[in-house]
Amino acid sequence: MDRVTDVPESLAQSADPARVNDYDSFAEAYSAETENNLVNAYYARPAMLALAGDVSGRRILDAGCGSGPLSAALRDRGADVTGIDASAGMLALARRRLGDDAALHMVDLRDRLPFADGAFDDVVASLVLHYLEDWGPTLAELRRVIRPGGRLIASVDHPFVAYTFQDPRPDYFATTSYTFDWTFNGQSVPMRFWRRPMHAMIEAFTTAGFRLSVISEPQPDPAARELFPDGFDDLSTKTCFLFFVVEVPPSAADSDDQPVADHERSQSRIEATMTVPWKI
């Protein structure tokens, strides 16, 4: 699920639990806001597509597809895309975008997925995992539906950024929730995200049986420089989201028999590929 441009500078503690994360109540406004903005259209989605690479002929599950912009882009690149989302309102917009024959299903990522083992070559999960308190069951299901050798490509709120969202600051090493009001197109809606330290994210992936391939902190699309001159400079010098590519081993035995080796390989790849241009 994509997100809106503005990261809240102050967090409201008054979000109504009964209405929190209720995308059905603001699907149209959210979709319109994120369609062509800087953070979504010129940063998050291009980064996901770049990490996915050549997807021609690949069966891809868009987990948390929202109104379908990433699904559409993947389909345009030749992928066979299936979308799932927990919001009926967002799925209605996705069907309007993708057509009546699009494979779209209303599914909560906390539940068992209605797909066979190894049904997909890849799963993309754009800005959706930070809605979940416990990644374990969801990652186990995503791994189940990805064929051996396939990939999960995921993006989340960067933990360094999420750590700054409260005064006083939370315990970085704890998994904690934070609530706030998103305001866009004149509409204010209550939201709740879960933040966790980076090592907990990596451990969740490896515990689920994935091998870490890439951690990325990308730059926005250069085309945005002229469209959003002020925002472009800001986004180019501050981290915002964190992107992962994790792989299912070629055979299940590889993952089951070598968890320690996988973790050691993951740690070496992190050290080799990660840069951290951030300030708090």
Beta strands, then each sheet from edge to edge (+ up, - down):
strand 1: 59-63
strand 2: 80-85
strand 3: 103-106
strand 4: 120-126
strand 5: 146-157
strand 6: 176-184
strand 7: 187-195
strand 8: 211-216
strand 9: 241-247
sheet 1: 3+ 2+ 1+ 4+ 5+ 9- 8+
sheet 2: 6+ 7-
end
